[in-house]
């Protein structure tokens, strides 16, 4: 295990939480997903590394020294590149630090699949054999083991994730030294890759502050001594906070690694939402005086003073609930819950009865709150469902994260009402069916 001291005393993101919405206990799979990425306890990772410093975790220090081939392997990459009709933007190709235009490796897929941006395997062979790096993007949406892993890791960190795979030929380097505007876990799957890590030139960069705007400073820093100079072998993991400079080169054989990008919200996101809400204040909406020369600092100074005063007064009255609501609308849609099986779900709807067993859709974030007279609102990542207030206790039972028999739901007078509520939430993809009927239940 290797870690580095932080480059300065600037502020850092809050410690990641493992308590999900609605009081549902974090699944063991979420805890296990984080444990695969870091060789220290979650509390120590949160306090000493999250948003602060890199952490190198060797395979022997992790719970599964066999590595990450269960998540994605070279054979899996070949499968995607040759037999799945992969299209842009799920693939990028890079060589000598530059992206290769997609027109050089895409085309139509033949009869019945004439769409012109499909990945052509023979063109990919040409690029890869010629030293280009292949970047498979969005694997958390298209490769089942990574769909599940990203969901579990996202639940542990309470942050939305993305997963890319980098396939680099022997001796090649896909990208020059750069920094990312999001934290990453690097999981070395196959081969060996030499990483050089340098401290940030801009600590905690925002997404609108990419490294290209500081290319000269990045290049100069990369010429200096590295903070971490290491070769990752299969099963090793590396955590990099946003802003840390890095470059990587494959060694004597080709390399495959996964990069898990963590799209954490920042304090600046709070500023953005506060400013959006500040439009409610009439003093801040006021026009500048007629004829003001906005290029003259002396003309602007009294207006700036009054504006700062008005903004300060408004900020002191800012409603945390309103800010949280806006952040929820930003953050929740970025992390999808577990996939559902539409045909199986429809079949469960057709046979639903009091003996059916249901559970919360894994990874679904929710809030259940009062909503006017006689109703409650179930807030989800993409919509809000309103229900009668007398359904609150039964709804909370269904959202509890364990399998529940429909006929055992509390707070409703009879099984007909229980089935009606269960059917509504099953149809809305809030719940999923649990295989098998309740013990002792006979088919109706």
C-alpha positions as CSV (number, residue, x, y, z in Angstrom):
1,X,0.0,0.0,0.0
2,X,1.4,3.4,-1.0
3,X,-0.1,6.8,-0.3
4,X,1.1,10.4,-0.7
5,X,0.8,13.5,1.4
6,X,-1.6,16.2,0.0
7,X,-0.1,19.0,-2.0
8,X,-1.6,21.8,0.1
9,X,-4.2,22.7,2.6
10,X,-7.1,23.5,0.2
11,X,-10.6,22.2,0.9
12,X,-11.6,18.7,0.0
13,X,-14.9,17.0,-0.8
14,X,-16.9,15.6,2.1
15,X,-16.2,12.1,3.3
16,X,-18.1,9.6,1.3
17,X,-21.1,8.1,3.1
18,X,-22.4,4.6,3.1
19,X,-25.9,5.3,4.3
20,X,-28.4,5.3,1.4
21,X,-31.8,6.9,1.1
22,X,-34.7,5.9,3.2
23,X,-32.6,4.2,5.8
24,X,-32.1,1.1,3.7
25,X,-28.9,-0.7,4.9
26,X,-26.0,-0.7,2.4
27,X,-25.8,-4.1,0.6
28,X,-22.8,-6.3,1.4
29,X,-22.1,-6.1,-2.4
30,X,-21.6,-2.4,-2.1
31,X,-19.1,-2.7,0.7
32,X,-17.3,-5.5,-1.2
33,X,-17.1,-3.4,-4.3
34,X,-15.2,-0.6,-2.5
35,X,-13.0,-3.2,-0.8
36,X,-11.9,-4.4,-4.2
37,X,-10.5,-1.0,-5.0
38,X,-8.7,0.1,-1.8
39,X,-6.5,-1.8,0.6
40,X,-7.5,0.2,3.6
41,X,-10.7,0.4,5.7
42,X,-13.4,2.7,4.2
43,X,-13.1,5.1,7.1
44,X,-9.4,5.5,6.6
45,X,-9.8,5.8,2.9
46,X,-12.4,8.6,3.4
47,X,-10.3,10.5,5.9
48,X,-6.8,10.1,4.4
49,X,-7.3,9.7,0.7
50,X,-10.7,10.7,-0.7
51,X,-10.1,13.9,-2.5
52,X,-6.7,14.3,-1.0
53,X,-4.0,11.9,-2.1
54,X,-3.4,8.9,-4.4
55,X,-3.5,5.4,-3.0
56,X,-1.7,2.4,-4.5
57,X,-3.2,-1.0,-3.5
58,X,-1.3,-4.1,-4.6
59,X,-3.2,-7.3,-5.5
60,X,-1.9,-9.2,-2.5
61,X,-3.5,-6.5,-0.2
62,X,-6.9,-6.7,-1.8
63,X,-9.6,-9.3,-1.0
64,X,-9.4,-10.9,-4.4
65,X,-5.8,-11.4,-5.5
66,X,-7.0,-13.1,-8.7
67,X,-7.7,-9.6,-10.0
68,X,-10.5,-8.1,-12.1
69,X,-11.0,-10.5,-15.1
70,X,-14.4,-11.4,-13.7
71,X,-15.4,-7.8,-14.5
72,X,-13.8,-7.5,-17.9
73,X,-11.1,-9.4,-19.8
74,X,-9.3,-9.3,-23.1
75,X,-11.7,-11.9,-24.4
76,X,-14.6,-9.7,-23.4
77,X,-13.0,-6.8,-25.2
78,X,-12.7,-8.9,-28.4
79,X,-16.4,-9.9,-28.0
80,X,-17.5,-6.3,-27.8
81,X,-15.3,-5.2,-30.7
82,X,-16.3,-8.0,-33.1
83,X,-19.8,-9.4,-32.3
84,X,-21.9,-6.8,-30.6
85,X,-22.4,-4.1,-33.2
86,X,-20.6,-1.6,-31.1
87,X,-21.1,2.1,-32.2
88,X,-19.6,5.4,-31.4
89,X,-19.3,6.9,-28.8
90,X,-18.7,3.7,-27.0
91,X,-15.2,3.5,-28.5
92,X,-12.4,6.0,-29.0
93,X,-9.0,5.3,-30.6
94,X,-5.9,7.2,-29.6
95,X,-2.4,7.2,-30.9
96,X,0.6,9.4,-30.0
97,X,-1.6,11.5,-27.7
98,X,-4.2,12.3,-30.3
99,X,-7.6,10.8,-31.1
100,X,-7.9,8.9,-34.4
101,X,-10.9,10.2,-36.4
102,X,-13.8,7.7,-36.1
103,X,-14.1,7.6,-39.9
104,X,-10.9,5.5,-40.0
105,X,-12.4,2.7,-38.0
106,X,-16.2,2.8,-38.4
107,X,-18.6,2.0,-41.2
108,X,-21.8,0.2,-42.1
109,X,-22.6,-3.2,-40.7
110,X,-23.9,-4.9,-43.8
111,X,-27.4,-5.8,-44.9
112,X,-30.0,-4.8,-42.4
113,X,-27.4,-2.9,-40.3
114,X,-26.3,-0.1,-42.6
115,X,-25.9,2.5,-39.9
116,X,-22.5,4.1,-40.7
117,X,-20.9,4.6,-37.3
118,X,-20.4,0.9,-36.3
119,X,-17.1,-0.4,-35.2
120,X,-15.4,-2.4,-37.9
121,X,-13.2,-5.2,-36.5
122,X,-10.7,-5.3,-39.3
123,X,-10.1,-1.6,-39.0
124,X,-9.7,-1.9,-35.3
125,X,-7.1,-4.6,-35.9
126,X,-5.2,-2.3,-38.2
127,X,-5.3,0.5,-35.6
128,X,-4.3,-1.7,-32.6
129,X,-1.6,-3.6,-34.4
130,X,-0.2,-0.2,-35.4
131,X,0.2,1.0,-31.8
132,X,-3.1,2.7,-31.1
133,X,-4.9,2.6,-27.8
134,X,-8.5,1.5,-27.7
135,X,-10.8,3.1,-25.2
136,X,-14.1,1.3,-24.6
137,X,-16.4,3.8,-23.0
138,X,-19.6,3.6,-21.0
139,X,-19.1,0.0,-20.0
140,X,-21.2,0.5,-16.9
141,X,-24.2,0.7,-19.3
142,X,-23.4,-2.2,-21.7
143,X,-21.3,-4.9,-20.0
144,X,-23.4,-6.8,-17.3
145,X,-20.6,-7.5,-14.7
146,X,-19.6,-3.8,-14.9
147,X,-23.2,-2.6,-14.7
148,X,-23.5,-4.4,-11.4
149,X,-20.1,-3.4,-10.1
150,X,-20.5,0.2,-10.9
151,X,-23.9,0.3,-9.2
152,X,-22.5,-1.3,-6.1
153,X,-19.5,0.9,-5.9
154,X,-21.7,4.0,-6.6
155,X,-23.9,3.0,-3.6
156,X,-20.8,2.7,-1.4
157,X,-19.5,6.1,-2.4
158,X,-22.9,7.8,-2.9
159,X,-21.6,9.1,-6.2
160,X,-22.4,8.5,-9.9
161,X,-19.8,6.5,-11.7
162,X,-18.6,5.8,-15.3
163,X,-16.4,2.9,-16.4
164,X,-14.0,2.9,-19.3
165,X,-11.5,0.2,-20.4
166,X,-8.1,1.1,-21.9
167,X,-6.4,-1.5,-24.2
168,X,-2.8,-0.5,-25.0
169,X,-0.4,-2.4,-27.2
170,X,3.0,-3.3,-25.9
171,X,5.3,-0.3,-25.4
172,X,2.6,2.2,-26.4
173,X,1.2,5.2,-24.6
174,X,-2.3,6.4,-25.5
175,X,-2.3,9.9,-23.9
176,X,0.3,12.4,-22.8
177,X,0.5,13.6,-19.2
178,X,-2.8,15.1,-18.2
179,X,-5.2,15.4,-15.3
180,X,-8.9,14.4,-15.0
181,X,-11.6,16.6,-13.5
182,X,-13.1,13.6,-11.7
183,X,-11.6,11.1,-9.2
184,X,-10.7,7.7,-10.6
185,X,-10.0,4.1,-9.6
186,X,-7.6,2.4,-12.0
187,X,-8.0,-1.4,-11.9
188,X,-5.2,-3.3,-13.8
189,X,-6.8,-6.3,-15.5
190,X,-4.1,-7.7,-17.8
191,X,-0.5,-6.9,-18.6
192,X,1.6,-4.3,-16.9
193,X,1.5,-0.6,-17.2
194,X,4.0,2.0,-16.0
195,X,2.4,5.0,-14.3
196,X,4.0,8.4,-13.5
197,X,2.0,10.6,-11.1
198,X,2.7,14.3,-10.4
199,X,1.0,16.7,-8.0
200,X,-1.7,19.0,-9.3
201,X,-1.1,22.2,-11.1
202,X,-4.7,23.1,-10.2
203,X,-6.0,21.3,-7.1
204,X,-9.6,20.1,-7.2
205,X,-10.3,21.2,-10.8
206,X,-13.9,21.6,-11.9
207,X,-15.3,20.0,-15.0
208,X,-15.0,23.3,-16.8
209,X,-11.3,23.6,-15.9
210,X,-9.8,20.8,-18.1
211,X,-6.1,20.3,-18.4
212,X,-5.9,21.6,-21.9
213,X,-6.1,25.2,-20.7
214,X,-2.9,24.6,-18.6
215,X,-1.0,22.4,-21.1
216,X,2.3,24.3,-20.7
217,X,2.2,24.1,-16.9
218,X,1.2,20.4,-17.1
219,X,4.0,19.6,-19.5
220,X,6.6,21.5,-17.3
221,X,5.5,19.7,-14.2
222,X,5.6,16.4,-15.9
223,X,9.3,16.9,-16.6
224,X,10.0,17.1,-12.9
225,X,10.4,14.3,-10.4
226,X,7.3,12.1,-10.0
227,X,5.4,11.9,-6.8
228,X,4.7,8.2,-7.6
229,X,6.5,6.1,-10.2
230,X,5.0,2.6,-10.3
231,X,4.3,-0.3,-12.5
232,X,0.8,-1.8,-12.1
233,X,0.5,-5.5,-12.4
234,X,-2.7,-7.6,-12.8
235,X,-4.9,-7.2,-9.7
236,X,-3.4,-3.9,-8.6
237,X,-5.6,-0.9,-8.0
238,X,-4.7,2.9,-7.9
239,X,-6.9,5.7,-6.6
240,X,-6.2,9.2,-8.1
241,X,-8.0,12.3,-6.9
242,X,-9.1,14.8,-9.5
243,X,-6.3,17.1,-10.6
244,X,-3.3,14.8,-10.1
245,X,-1.2,14.6,-13.2
246,X,-0.7,11.1,-14.7
247,X,0.6,9.2,-17.8
248,X,0.7,5.5,-18.4
249,X,2.7,3.3,-20.8
250,X,2.3,-0.4,-21.5
251,X,5.3,-2.5,-20.8
252,X,6.7,-5.7,-22.5
253,X,3.2,-6.9,-23.4
254,X,-0.2,-5.4,-24.1
255,X,-2.2,-3.9,-21.2
256,X,-5.8,-3.7,-20.2
257,X,-7.1,-1.6,-17.3
258,X,-10.4,-0.3,-16.2
259,X,-10.8,3.3,-15.2
260,X,-13.7,4.0,-12.9
261,X,-14.5,7.8,-13.0
262,X,-16.3,9.2,-10.0
263,X,-18.4,12.3,-10.9
264,X,-18.5,13.8,-7.4
265,X,-20.4,16.9,-6.7
266,X,-18.4,19.8,-5.3
267,X,-19.0,22.9,-3.2
268,X,-19.1,24.9,-6.4
269,X,-22.2,22.9,-7.2
270,X,-23.7,24.4,-4.1
271,X,-22.7,27.8,-5.3
272,X,-24.3,27.2,-8.7
273,X,-27.6,26.1,-7.1
274,X,-27.6,29.0,-4.6
275,X,-27.1,31.5,-7.4
276,X,-29.9,29.9,-9.4
277,X,-32.2,30.2,-6.4
278,X,-31.0,33.8,-5.8
279,X,-33.1,34.8,-8.9
280,X,-36.0,34.8,-6.4
281,X,-34.6,38.0,-4.8
282,X,-36.0,41.2,-6.3
283,X,-32.9,43.2,-5.2
284,X,-30.7,40.9,-7.2
285,X,-33.0,41.1,-10.3
286,X,-32.8,44.9,-10.4
287,X,-31.5,46.6,-13.5
288,X,-28.3,48.6,-13.4
289,X,-28.9,52.4,-13.5
290,X,-29.7,54.0,-16.8
291,X,-26.6,54.8,-18.8
292,X,-24.2,52.9,-16.6
293,X,-20.8,52.4,-18.3
294,X,-20.2,48.7,-17.4
295,X,-16.6,49.0,-18.6
296,X,-15.8,51.7,-16.0
297,X,-14.8,50.3,-12.6
298,X,-15.7,53.5,-10.8
299,X,-19.2,53.3,-12.3
300,X,-19.6,49.7,-11.3
301,X,-18.2,49.9,-7.8
302,X,-21.3,51.2,-6.0
303,X,-23.5,48.8,-7.8
304,X,-21.2,45.9,-7.0
305,X,-21.2,46.9,-3.3
306,X,-25.0,47.0,-3.2
307,X,-25.2,43.7,-5.1
308,X,-22.8,42.0,-2.7
309,X,-24.8,43.3,0.3
310,X,-28.1,42.0,-1.3
311,X,-26.5,38.7,-2.1
312,X,-25.1,38.3,1.5
313,X,-28.5,39.1,2.9
314,X,-30.2,36.6,0.7
315,X,-27.6,33.8,1.4
316,X,-28.3,34.2,5.1
317,X,-31.9,33.2,4.4
318,X,-31.1,30.4,2.0
319,X,-33.2,27.3,2.5
320,X,-31.1,24.1,2.7
321,X,-34.2,22.1,1.6
322,X,-34.5,24.1,-1.7
323,X,-30.7,23.6,-2.4
324,X,-31.0,19.9,-1.6
325,X,-34.0,19.5,-4.0
326,X,-31.9,21.1,-6.8
327,X,-28.9,18.9,-6.1
328,X,-31.1,15.8,-6.1
329,X,-32.4,16.7,-9.6
330,X,-28.8,17.0,-10.7
331,X,-27.2,14.0,-8.9
332,X,-29.9,11.2,-8.9
333,X,-30.4,11.0,-12.7
334,X,-26.6,10.5,-13.1
335,X,-26.7,7.1,-11.4
336,X,-29.2,4.6,-12.8
337,X,-30.6,1.8,-10.6
338,X,-30.2,-1.9,-11.5
339,X,-31.6,-2.9,-14.9
340,X,-35.1,-4.5,-14.9
341,X,-36.3,-7.3,-17.2
342,X,-39.4,-5.7,-18.9
343,X,-40.9,-9.0,-20.0
344,X,-40.4,-10.7,-16.7
345,X,-41.7,-7.7,-14.9
346,X,-44.9,-7.6,-17.1
347,X,-45.4,-11.3,-16.4
348,X,-45.1,-10.7,-12.6
349,X,-47.8,-8.0,-13.0
350,X,-50.2,-10.5,-14.6
351,X,-49.8,-13.0,-11.8
352,X,-49.5,-10.7,-8.8
353,X,-51.5,-11.6,-5.7
354,X,-51.3,-11.5,-1.9
355,X,-48.7,-14.3,-1.8
356,X,-46.3,-12.6,-4.3
357,X,-43.0,-11.5,-2.9
358,X,-41.4,-8.2,-4.0
359,X,-38.4,-6.1,-3.1
360,X,-36.9,-2.7,-3.9
361,X,-35.2,-2.4,-7.2
362,X,-31.5,-2.5,-6.3
363,X,-29.7,0.8,-6.4
364,X,-32.9,2.9,-6.6
365,X,-32.7,6.1,-4.7
366,X,-35.9,7.4,-3.2
367,X,-37.5,9.8,-0.7
368,X,-41.0,9.4,0.8
369,X,-42.4,12.7,2.0
370,X,-45.8,14.3,2.8
371,X,-47.5,15.8,-0.1
372,X,-50.5,18.1,0.5
373,X,-53.7,16.9,2.2
374,X,-54.1,13.1,2.3
375,X,-51.1,12.2,0.1
376,X,-47.5,11.2,0.2
377,X,-44.9,11.7,-2.6
378,X,-42.4,9.1,-3.6
379,X,-39.5,10.9,-5.2
380,X,-37.4,8.9,-7.6
381,X,-34.5,9.7,-9.9
382,X,-36.7,10.5,-12.9
383,X,-40.2,11.3,-11.6
384,X,-42.4,11.7,-8.5
385,X,-45.3,9.3,-7.7
386,X,-48.1,10.5,-5.5
387,X,-50.0,8.0,-3.3
388,X,-52.8,8.2,-0.7
389,X,-51.3,8.9,2.8
390,X,-52.7,5.6,4.2
391,X,-50.3,3.8,1.8
392,X,-47.2,5.3,3.6
393,X,-46.6,2.4,6.0
394,X,-47.0,-0.2,3.4
395,X,-44.8,1.7,0.9
396,X,-42.0,2.0,3.5
397,X,-42.2,-1.7,4.1
398,X,-41.8,-2.3,0.3
399,X,-38.9,0.1,0.1
400,X,-37.1,-1.5,3.0
401,X,-34.6,-3.5,0.9
402,X,-35.8,-7.0,1.9
403,X,-38.3,-9.3,0.3
404,X,-41.9,-8.6,1.5
405,X,-45.0,-10.7,1.0
406,X,-47.7,-8.5,-0.4
407,X,-50.3,-9.9,2.0
408,X,-48.1,-8.8,4.9
409,X,-48.0,-5.1,4.1
410,X,-49.1,-3.0,7.1
411,X,-51.5,-0.1,7.3
412,X,-54.0,-1.2,4.6
413,X,-57.4,-2.7,5.3
414,X,-57.4,-5.7,3.0
415,X,-55.5,-7.7,0.4
416,X,-57.2,-6.0,-2.5
417,X,-55.7,-2.6,-1.4
418,X,-52.3,-4.2,-0.8
419,X,-52.2,-5.8,-4.3
420,X,-53.3,-2.5,-5.9
421,X,-50.4,-0.6,-4.2
422,X,-47.9,-3.4,-5.1
423,X,-49.1,-3.5,-8.7
424,X,-48.6,0.3,-9.0
425,X,-45.1,0.2,-7.7
426,X,-44.2,-2.9,-9.7
427,X,-45.5,-1.2,-12.9
428,X,-43.5,1.9,-12.0
429,X,-40.3,-0.2,-11.8
430,X,-39.9,0.8,-8.1
431,X,-40.1,-2.9,-7.1
432,X,-39.0,-6.1,-8.7
433,X,-40.4,-9.6,-8.2
434,X,-38.6,-12.1,-5.9
435,X,-38.4,-15.6,-7.3
436,X,-40.7,-18.1,-5.6
437,X,-43.9,-17.6,-3.6
438,X,-44.1,-17.1,0.1
439,X,-43.4,-20.2,2.2
440,X,-46.5,-22.3,2.4
441,X,-48.4,-20.4,-0.3
442,X,-50.3,-22.2,-2.9
443,X,-50.9,-20.9,-6.4
444,X,-54.2,-19.1,-6.7
